[in-house]
């Protein structure tokens, strides 16, 4: 299995603190030593860094821990290979262009039989079931709308596509189109939202403590989502299995697939700031 890290914020935000914990899980405090990657959105584009080696031993990962690249949406991944060779083309996050926007995807889990699902416009570069699932999702979106639809339509489509993939196995996923960060929980995901009044936080994986009151503005809202809690003294909320979250500007909303939507509306989640 692998581990995921995502961030959505209403202002460009430095993710070095959270990335430090994830990077150590890539071969030091965790077994995810088969590659790592991280993508920082800037407008419709994204800066991406990948390596097919343990992040805990990577000079590039150490450089990123020292470099404050600020972004409103970030997706990161450390890999423990179960499908596909250990090489650069199989290293998450994957990315493609659709509707003039850069889409980014990272996955944790296994999807039995997904490679039998046909693809039309988007083809994998590597050999993972994860990248095939990503290409299939983009294929389905392209087939529905040749041009960029409204965010609400994309929300509904992503929820429906996640429900289909959820039936194939473990589908923990992060996906973004540069406006929204989507997250699907197949087995394990958790998140927290930081906003005023800000407190302090200490990493689980190393002795690094940050006083966010000194690092953020009064109007800042930052939501971090991860496979496992990254800090030991903050309240993380577990995502229910099968749920899809939509994160925009740090605000969290639960999306429902078509069957559930006939009975109710999407839920806006009160973002808890602190315990």
N, C-alpha and C positions, 0 to 999 in steps of 0.2 A: 504494500500500500504506500501512499504518499501523504504529504501534508500540504495544505493550502493556506494562503494568507491573502486577504483582500482589504482594501480601504476605500471608503467613500467619504468625502469631506466637502464642506461648503466654501472652503478656501484652500489654495495650494498648501499642502501639509507635508512635513518631513516624516518619513516612515522608518527611519534608521533604527529607532528603538525596537519596534516590532520585528523588523527584518533581522536584527541581531539574534533574537531568540530563534526564529525560523532557521537561520543559517547554521546555528549550532546543532540543530536537530538533523542536519544533513551530514551525518557521519560521526558526530561526537556525542551529544546527549540523545540522539535518535539514530535509527538505522537507515535513514533515507540518503544513501551515499551514491546513488546512480545518476546524479545530475541535478541541476537547479536552474531556475530562471526567474526573472522579474521584469515586469513591464510598467512603465510610468507614463500615464497619459498626459499629453500636452495639446490641448485643443482636440482636433480630430485625429491627430497622430499619436504615436507612442514611441518612447525610447525603450528598447528591449536589450537585455543582457542574458546570455545562456552559456552554460558549460556542462559537458557530460562527465563531471567529476564531483566529488563531495564538496558541498558549499563550505563545510567546516574547515577545509584545507585550502580553499581557493583564495588566491591573492586578489582576484577581481571582486569576490564577495567582501573581502576585507576593505578594499577601496570603496565600495558602495556603502559600507558601514561608516566610513569617515566622510562621505560626500553627501551633503544635504540637498538631494534632488527633490524639489517640492512638486507635488501633484495632487489633483483632486480625486483621481481614481488610480489605484495600484492593484495589480494581480501578481502574486508570487507563488512559487511551487518548489518543493524539494521531492525528488523522485526515489522510490524504491521499486525497481523494475519488476514487473510480473508478466507483461506482454511487450514484446519488441526488444531489440538489442539496446545496449547502452551506447548511444552515440548522439551526436548533436541534433540530428533530425527528429529524434524521439524525445527531445527535451522540451518540457512545457515552460511557459505558456506558448500556445500556438497562435498564429494570427493570420488574418485574411482581410481583404478589402471587400466591402459590400455597401452599395448605395453611397459611395464616396466617403465612407467612414472606416476606420481601422477597428476590426473586431478582434478581441483577444479572449482566449479560452484556456482554462486549466482544469484538470479532472483528477479525482482520486477514486479508485475502485476498478471493478471489472465489469464488462458488458458482454455477456455471452451472446454470440450470434450477430452482433452489430455489423460486422464486416460483410455480412450477406445483404445488408440493406443497400440498394443501388444508389449511385451518385451520378449527378449530371454535370453541374457547373464547377463544383469544388472537389479537388482530389487531394488525398494525403501525400505528403512528402516522405514521411516515415512509415513505420509499420505498426503503430499502436492502435488499439481499439479506441483510445481517447480521441486521437486526431480524426479517425473515421467518423466518430459521433459528432464532432465539431463540424466537419464538412457536411454531414447529413443535415444538421440543424440549419446551416446557412443555405443549403440547397432548398430546404423546405420554405425558408423565408423568401428566397429569390423567386420561387415558383408562385408564391402567393402575391407578391407585390414587385413589379419590375422597378418601381421607384420608391424612394424613402416614404414609408407610411408614418402615421402619427405615433408618438411614444405609447399611447394607450393600446394601439393595435399590436405593437411589438410586444408589450407586456403580456397580452393575452396569448399571443403565439408562442412566446418563450415558455409560459406556464404549460401550455398544451404539449409542446415538444418534450419538455422535461418529464412530464407524466408518462409519455411513451417510452422514453429511455429508462426511466425508473423501473419499468417492468422487466428489464434485461439483467438486472443485478444491482451492484452498488454504484450509485451515480451521485457522488459529491462533486459539485461543479461550481466554478466561478466563470462568468461571462460578462463582457462589456462591449458596448458600441461607442464608447467615449462620452456618452451622456449618462448612462445608467449602469450600475453594477448589479448583475443578477447572481443569485446564489441558490443552489438546490441542495438539499440535504437528503442523501440516500441512506446514510448510517450515522455520521457524526459531523456536526458543525456547531460553532457557538460564536456569539458576537457580543460586543459592548459598544456603547455610545458615550463619548466624552464631550461634555459641554459644561458651561458655567453653572455653579462654582466648581472649578477644577481642583483636583486633589493630586496626590502622589501615587506612583505605581512602581512596583519592583518586578523585574523579570523572573520567571520560573527557572530559566536555564542558565542564568548568570547573575552576579551581584551588581546589577545596574538599576539604579533608581532615578526616576525623573519627577520633578515637581512641575506638572503641566500648567499650573497657575503662572509660572515664570516663562513658559514656552509658547503660550497661546493667547489669542485675543478674546475679549468678553463675548463676542458673537460667534466664535468658532464652534462648529459641530463636526465631530469626527467619529465615524463608526468603523470599527475594525472587526473583521470576521476571520476565523481561523478554524482549523481542524480541532485543535485542543487549545485551551486557555494559555495565553502567553505570559500573563502576570499573576502573581500570587495574592494580591491584596485589592483586587477589583472584582466586581460582580459581573460574571459572564452569563449570558442567557443561551441555553441550548435551543437549537432549531429543531422543530419536530421533523421526523422522517417524512419525506414526501412533500414538504413545504418548499415553496419557491419564494425568495425574498427579492424585492426590488429596492435598491438603495440609490437615492438621488440627493446630492448635497448633504449626505450624512443621515437623512431621514429614511426610516425603514418601513416597508409595507409588505404584507403577505399577499402574494398572487395565487389565484386558484385556477385550476384547469377547467375546461368547458363544462364538465358534468357538475362540478361544485358551484360554478358561477350561476347556473340556472337556479340555484337555491339561495344564494347569498351574494354579497358584494365583497371586493377585496378589503382586507383589514389593514388599517394604518396602525402600526405598532407604536405605542408610546415609547419614545427613546429614553430609557432610564439613564440618568447621568449620576453615577455613583450608586451606592447600595440603598 
